């Protein structure tokens, strides 16, 4: 008897969902529409963020930065960039998220960030050690 009630409730729920307007008919909020492109000053913003996040940024070397991409993170839509560098001879990758002209989050990259598929350029805004390894790009 209880099983029959559950199946009936499930069928009613499916019928209700089928009769609701489709989600694709809804207009997305303007926040979900990517802007025309990232601000030219975002590279300096990323450098400032990293200098504050790293204990001794001068001890790292061979900084390279990827282009900015518009992504949906757990804090909503934001620009993201990947930064590669050498830490005592070990390659590292860090991601920085920017929204409304502010760095809202940063962390060491994980696979879903897609940093391995990005193209990198020398990140001149970060300090350089004399000698050392070449950038990883």
C-alpha positions as CSV (number, residue, x, y, z in Angstrom):
1,X,0.0,0.0,0.0
2,X,2.8,2.4,1.0
3,X,4.7,1.6,-2.2
4,X,1.6,2.3,-4.3
5,X,1.2,5.7,-2.7
6,X,4.9,6.5,-3.4
7,X,4.5,5.6,-7.1
8,X,1.3,7.7,-7.3
9,X,3.1,10.7,-5.7
10,X,6.0,10.3,-8.1
11,X,3.7,10.2,-11.1
12,X,1.9,13.3,-9.9
13,X,5.2,15.1,-9.4
14,X,6.3,14.1,-13.0
15,X,3.0,15.3,-14.4
16,X,3.3,18.7,-12.6
17,X,6.9,19.2,-13.8
18,X,5.8,18.4,-17.4
19,X,3.0,21.0,-17.2
20,X,5.3,23.8,-15.9
21,X,6.8,26.3,-18.4
22,X,10.1,25.2,-19.7
23,X,13.2,26.8,-18.1
24,X,14.7,27.6,-21.5
25,X,11.8,30.0,-22.0
26,X,13.1,32.2,-19.2
27,X,15.3,35.2,-19.8
28,X,18.7,35.0,-18.0
29,X,19.6,37.8,-15.7
30,X,22.1,40.3,-17.2
31,X,24.8,39.0,-14.9
32,X,24.8,35.7,-16.9
33,X,25.6,37.5,-20.1
34,X,29.4,37.8,-20.6
35,X,30.7,41.3,-20.9
36,X,32.5,42.3,-24.1
37,X,35.9,41.5,-22.6
38,X,38.0,41.8,-19.5
39,X,39.3,45.2,-18.4
40,X,42.9,46.0,-19.5
41,X,43.9,46.6,-15.8
42,X,43.0,43.1,-14.7
43,X,46.6,41.9,-15.2
44,X,47.9,44.4,-12.7
45,X,45.0,43.5,-10.4
46,X,46.1,39.8,-10.5
47,X,49.7,40.8,-9.8
48,X,48.6,42.8,-6.7
49,X,46.4,40.0,-5.5
50,X,49.3,37.4,-5.9
51,X,51.8,39.7,-4.1
52,X,49.4,39.9,-1.2
53,X,48.5,36.2,-1.2
54,X,52.0,34.8,-1.4
55,X,54.2,35.1,1.6
56,X,57.4,35.9,-0.4
57,X,56.6,36.4,-4.1
58,X,60.2,37.3,-4.8
59,X,61.2,33.7,-4.0
60,X,59.1,32.4,-6.9
61,X,60.2,32.6,-10.5
62,X,59.2,32.3,-14.2
63,X,55.7,33.8,-13.9
64,X,53.4,33.3,-16.9
65,X,49.7,34.3,-17.2
66,X,46.9,32.9,-19.4
67,X,44.2,34.9,-21.1
68,X,41.1,35.8,-19.1
69,X,38.0,33.6,-19.5
70,X,34.4,34.2,-18.5
71,X,33.3,31.3,-16.2
72,X,30.6,30.5,-13.7
73,X,32.2,29.8,-10.3
74,X,30.6,29.0,-7.0
75,X,30.4,32.8,-6.4
76,X,28.7,33.4,-9.7
77,X,30.0,34.6,-13.1
78,X,33.5,36.0,-13.0
79,X,36.7,36.4,-15.1
80,X,39.4,33.7,-14.4
81,X,43.0,33.6,-15.3
82,X,45.7,31.0,-14.6
83,X,49.2,31.9,-13.4
84,X,52.1,29.5,-13.7
85,X,55.3,29.9,-11.8
86,X,58.2,28.0,-10.4
87,X,58.4,27.4,-6.6
88,X,61.8,26.1,-5.6
89,X,62.1,24.3,-9.0
90,X,58.6,22.9,-8.9
91,X,55.9,24.0,-11.4
92,X,52.8,25.5,-9.8
93,X,49.6,26.9,-11.2
94,X,47.3,29.4,-9.4
95,X,43.9,30.7,-10.5
96,X,42.5,34.1,-9.7
97,X,38.8,35.0,-10.1
98,X,37.8,38.6,-10.8
99,X,34.3,40.1,-10.6
100,X,33.3,43.8,-10.8
101,X,36.9,45.0,-10.9
102,X,37.9,43.1,-7.7
103,X,39.8,39.8,-7.1
104,X,37.1,37.8,-5.3
105,X,38.9,34.5,-5.0
106,X,42.2,32.7,-5.7
107,X,43.6,29.2,-5.2
108,X,46.0,26.6,-6.5
109,X,44.5,25.3,-9.7
110,X,42.5,22.1,-9.9
111,X,41.9,20.1,-13.1
112,X,38.4,21.6,-13.7
113,X,40.0,25.0,-14.0
114,X,41.3,24.0,-17.4
115,X,44.7,25.7,-16.9
116,X,46.5,22.9,-18.7
117,X,44.8,23.8,-22.0
118,X,45.5,27.6,-21.8
119,X,48.1,29.6,-23.7
120,X,50.5,31.6,-21.5
121,X,52.6,34.7,-21.9
122,X,55.4,36.1,-19.7
123,X,53.9,37.9,-16.6
124,X,56.0,41.0,-16.4
125,X,54.1,42.5,-13.5
126,X,55.5,39.8,-11.1
127,X,59.0,40.0,-9.6
128,X,61.8,38.1,-11.3
129,X,64.7,36.3,-9.8
130,X,68.0,36.7,-11.6
131,X,68.8,33.6,-13.5
132,X,66.6,30.6,-12.9
133,X,64.2,28.7,-15.1
134,X,62.4,29.9,-18.2
135,X,58.6,30.4,-18.1
136,X,56.4,27.3,-18.6
137,X,54.6,28.2,-21.8
